[in-house]
């Protein structure tokens, strides 16, 4: 059986990804948590106002905001590229 795993430093990230990570890592992680909470509260408000389709649309924003927050936290803790650490 072949081992197809990518090891740290085996693949380099491009400069566009590094630029995005440098910019997004300057944002506090609590911003993404607040955005997710705001989308949940907005969804509840729309639901109580009887605007069900809009409530579902806005409520679906919570998961992407939380995922962006996790990605932001990982970049802050581990850096953007393992190959750059080895240099």
BALOBA-1460 file (C-alpha; in Angstrom, 3 decimals):
// residues 87
<rec num="1" residu="x" x="0.000" y="0.000" z="0.000"/>
<rec num="2" residu="x" x="1.356" y="3.424" z="-0.970"/>
<rec num="3" residu="x" x="1.698" y="6.212" z="1.604"/>
<rec num="4" residu="x" x="0.258" y="9.348" z="-0.041"/>
<rec num="5" residu="x" x="0.345" y="11.679" z="2.968"/>
<rec num="6" residu="x" x="1.860" y="15.136" z="2.594"/>
<rec num="7" residu="x" x="4.522" y="15.791" z="5.194"/>
<rec num="8" residu="x" x="5.345" y="19.197" z="6.697"/>
<rec num="9" residu="x" x="7.534" y="21.165" z="4.326"/>
<rec num="10" residu="x" x="6.882" y="18.866" z="1.361"/>
<rec num="11" residu="x" x="4.595" y="21.330" z="-0.436"/>
<rec num="12" residu="x" x="4.956" y="25.107" z="-0.399"/>
<rec num="13" residu="x" x="2.087" y="27.573" z="-0.269"/>
<rec num="14" residu="x" x="1.970" y="30.279" z="-2.913"/>
<rec num="15" residu="x" x="2.445" y="33.972" z="-2.173"/>
<rec num="16" residu="x" x="-1.247" y="34.772" z="-2.640"/>
<rec num="17" residu="x" x="-2.173" y="32.381" z="0.169"/>
<rec num="18" residu="x" x="0.610" y="33.805" z="2.332"/>
<rec num="19" residu="x" x="-0.713" y="37.331" z="1.705"/>
<rec num="20" residu="x" x="-4.276" y="36.369" z="2.646"/>
<rec num="21" residu="x" x="-3.075" y="34.609" z="5.791"/>
<rec num="22" residu="x" x="-0.899" y="37.575" z="6.782"/>
<rec num="23" residu="x" x="-3.866" y="39.930" z="6.435"/>
<rec num="24" residu="x" x="-6.458" y="37.693" z="8.087"/>
<rec num="25" residu="x" x="-4.193" y="36.793" z="11.009"/>
<rec num="26" residu="x" x="-4.255" y="40.450" z="12.038"/>
<rec num="27" residu="x" x="-7.978" y="40.059" z="12.802"/>
<rec num="28" residu="x" x="-8.884" y="38.910" z="16.312"/>
<rec num="29" residu="x" x="-10.446" y="35.463" z="16.551"/>
<rec num="30" residu="x" x="-13.300" y="36.924" z="18.592"/>
<rec num="31" residu="x" x="-14.394" y="38.852" z="15.486"/>
<rec num="32" residu="x" x="-15.374" y="35.607" z="13.751"/>
<rec num="33" residu="x" x="-17.166" y="34.370" z="16.862"/>
<rec num="34" residu="x" x="-19.065" y="37.661" z="17.097"/>
<rec num="35" residu="x" x="-20.004" y="37.451" z="13.395"/>
<rec num="36" residu="x" x="-21.365" y="33.931" z="13.910"/>
<rec num="37" residu="x" x="-23.354" y="35.061" z="16.942"/>
<rec num="38" residu="x" x="-24.705" y="38.058" z="15.041"/>
<rec num="39" residu="x" x="-25.843" y="35.839" z="12.194"/>
<rec num="40" residu="x" x="-27.646" y="33.557" z="14.656"/>
<rec num="41" residu="x" x="-29.340" y="36.510" z="16.346"/>
<rec num="42" residu="x" x="-30.192" y="38.017" z="12.965"/>
<rec num="43" residu="x" x="-31.676" y="34.723" z="11.868"/>
<rec num="44" residu="x" x="-33.795" y="34.505" z="15.010"/>
<rec num="45" residu="x" x="-34.997" y="38.063" z="14.507"/>
<rec num="46" residu="x" x="-35.977" y="37.347" z="10.926"/>
<rec num="47" residu="x" x="-37.699" y="34.115" z="11.980"/>
<rec num="48" residu="x" x="-39.794" y="35.941" z="14.574"/>
<rec num="49" residu="x" x="-40.623" y="38.592" z="11.979"/>
<rec num="50" residu="x" x="-42.077" y="35.862" z="9.753"/>
<rec num="51" residu="x" x="-39.362" y="36.112" z="7.075"/>
<rec num="52" residu="x" x="-38.474" y="32.424" z="7.037"/>
<rec num="53" residu="x" x="-36.447" y="32.279" z="3.823"/>
<rec num="54" residu="x" x="-34.295" y="35.225" z="4.859"/>
<rec num="55" residu="x" x="-33.868" y="33.686" z="8.314"/>
<rec num="56" residu="x" x="-32.543" y="30.452" z="6.816"/>
<rec num="57" residu="x" x="-30.203" y="32.356" z="4.517"/>
<rec num="58" residu="x" x="-28.705" y="34.475" z="7.303"/>
<rec num="59" residu="x" x="-28.596" y="31.532" z="9.725"/>
<rec num="60" residu="x" x="-26.388" y="29.587" z="7.338"/>
<rec num="61" residu="x" x="-23.654" y="32.216" z="7.677"/>
<rec num="62" residu="x" x="-22.765" y="31.049" z="11.204"/>
<rec num="63" residu="x" x="-20.899" y="27.905" z="10.114"/>
<rec num="64" residu="x" x="-18.622" y="29.654" z="7.567"/>
<rec num="65" residu="x" x="-17.789" y="32.368" z="10.103"/>
<rec num="66" residu="x" x="-16.840" y="29.725" z="12.673"/>
<rec num="67" residu="x" x="-14.743" y="27.845" z="10.108"/>
<rec num="68" residu="x" x="-12.932" y="31.048" z="9.165"/>
<rec num="69" residu="x" x="-12.271" y="31.629" z="12.861"/>
<rec num="70" residu="x" x="-10.772" y="28.150" z="13.218"/>
<rec num="71" residu="x" x="-8.597" y="28.706" z="10.154"/>
<rec num="72" residu="x" x="-7.500" y="32.080" z="11.536"/>
<rec num="73" residu="x" x="-6.578" y="30.482" z="14.865"/>
<rec num="74" residu="x" x="-4.616" y="27.686" z="13.163"/>
<rec num="75" residu="x" x="-2.619" y="30.178" z="11.107"/>
<rec num="76" residu="x" x="-1.818" y="32.147" z="14.254"/>
<rec num="77" residu="x" x="-0.714" y="29.050" z="16.175"/>
<rec num="78" residu="x" x="1.106" y="27.086" z="13.470"/>
<rec num="79" residu="x" x="2.062" y="29.653" z="10.859"/>
<rec num="80" residu="x" x="1.167" y="29.570" z="7.211"/>
<rec num="81" residu="x" x="3.785" y="27.202" z="5.809"/>
<rec num="82" residu="x" x="5.930" y="24.522" z="7.404"/>
<rec num="83" residu="x" x="8.602" y="24.936" z="4.735"/>
<rec num="84" residu="x" x="9.204" y="28.523" z="5.796"/>
<rec num="85" residu="x" x="9.932" y="27.328" z="9.349"/>
<rec num="86" residu="x" x="12.654" y="24.985" z="8.137"/>
<rec num="87" residu="x" x="14.560" y="27.739" z="6.288"/>
